[in-house]
């Protein structure tokens, strides 16, 4: 028998973890001594002792009560954790895909907005050109109207001048 320095659980230690480790390691809970056998059971006892020593500070710091969980429940929780990790991984992939799709749609919208802006500018330019052409057409129409009026006025003037010339010629001819 060798003394490994384990003492029975006190009111300040996590009772369940310590009791289970002591029981699994084959330690006498009253004396704190165990006989380590190197064949099979001794290795198992050392693993449980080391596990207890490693977990004890974390449990003490967390100031939480440790509850023993049956193996089947632990396996079930572990499977759920693995499933959650897988779902989280898949969610990350989907999020990356959605982000990529969002970026593509954002670029597409920006392209459409750019095209829309170009079309607005082209439309404004065409409206300005149309207004300038309309002014030119109006000026040309007015010029043609003025030319037609002047031509009519000339003919009207000539039309009025011919009878006047006839009257003058008659006076001249009949005076003699």
Secondary structure, 3 states (H helix, E strand, C coil): CEECCCCCCCCCCCHHHHHHHHHHHCCCCCCCEECCCCCCHHHHHHHHHHHHHHHHHHHHHHCCCCCCCCHHHHHHHHHHHHHHHHHHHHHHHHHHHHHHHHHHHHHHHHHHHHHHHHHHHHHHHHHHHHHHHHHHHHHHHHHHHHHHHHHHHHHHHHHHHHHHHHHHHHHHHHHC
